[in-house]
Amino acid sequence: MGNLRKKRRRKIAQHKRKKILKALRHKNK
């Protein structure tokens, strides 16, 4: 179960990073 939790946390982190990248790209425009 611990492994699943770790994977989920990594997925969430990647999702947050994507959101931030999108926001930055939007700002540059």
Rosetta constraint file for C-alpha pairs under 8 A:
AtomPair CA 1 CA 5 HARMONIC 6.46 0.50
AtomPair CA 2 CA 6 HARMONIC 6.30 0.50
AtomPair CA 3 CA 7 HARMONIC 6.27 0.50
AtomPair CA 4 CA 8 HARMONIC 6.15 0.50
AtomPair CA 5 CA 9 HARMONIC 6.16 0.50
AtomPair CA 6 CA 10 HARMONIC 6.30 0.50
AtomPair CA 7 CA 11 HARMONIC 6.24 0.50
AtomPair CA 8 CA 12 HARMONIC 6.22 0.50
AtomPair CA 9 CA 13 HARMONIC 6.21 0.50
AtomPair CA 10 CA 14 HARMONIC 6.23 0.50
AtomPair CA 11 CA 15 HARMONIC 6.19 0.50
AtomPair CA 12 CA 16 HARMONIC 6.19 0.50
AtomPair CA 13 CA 17 HARMONIC 6.24 0.50
AtomPair CA 14 CA 18 HARMONIC 6.24 0.50
AtomPair CA 15 CA 19 HARMONIC 6.28 0.50
AtomPair CA 16 CA 20 HARMONIC 6.26 0.50
AtomPair CA 17 CA 21 HARMONIC 6.14 0.50
AtomPair CA 18 CA 22 HARMONIC 6.12 0.50
AtomPair CA 19 CA 23 HARMONIC 6.25 0.50
AtomPair CA 20 CA 24 HARMONIC 6.16 0.50
AtomPair CA 21 CA 25 HARMONIC 6.11 0.50
AtomPair CA 22 CA 26 HARMONIC 6.14 0.50
AtomPair CA 23 CA 27 HARMONIC 6.22 0.50
AtomPair CA 24 CA 28 HARMONIC 6.30 0.50
AtomPair CA 25 CA 29 HARMONIC 6.56 0.50
